[in-house]
Amino acid sequence: MKRTTVHEEYEPLGQRLGRFFALVGVVFAIIAAVLITQRLSTDALALITGAVLTGAVLLPVCAFLGFLVLRREPRRESRPEYPQGAMPIVLQMPYIQPAVDSRALPYADSGPRREFTIVE
């Protein structure tokens, strides 16, 4: 007759606590949703339902776009190739203030000066 020993494997405490808090969070969310929806008007409830359903429809689209973006190859930095020892030449144009004729401005010749009287 052979003896067999049974070793029970225990889950780590962090895993058990995580599962417990997830369960408590789900129960809290369900209770809060029920209490809040009982107090909402029909229009407000329809608005929230539409927002949630719209978000649910957008999730797969966003996941697909994220997959496409992450799947792409990383871009290689394109550096201009210069001959050995040659430095690039950078030309900069100096800023020249444009000459503006004050007579060409629309407010320069607006007619005779007007006077105003303040009445209290």
Secondary structure by P-SEA (a helix, b strand, c coil): cbbbbbbbbbccaaaaaaaaaaaaaaaaaaaaaaaaaaaccaaaaaaaaaaaaaaaaaaaaaaaaaaaaaaccccccccccccccbbbbbbbbcccccccccccccccccccbbbbbbcc
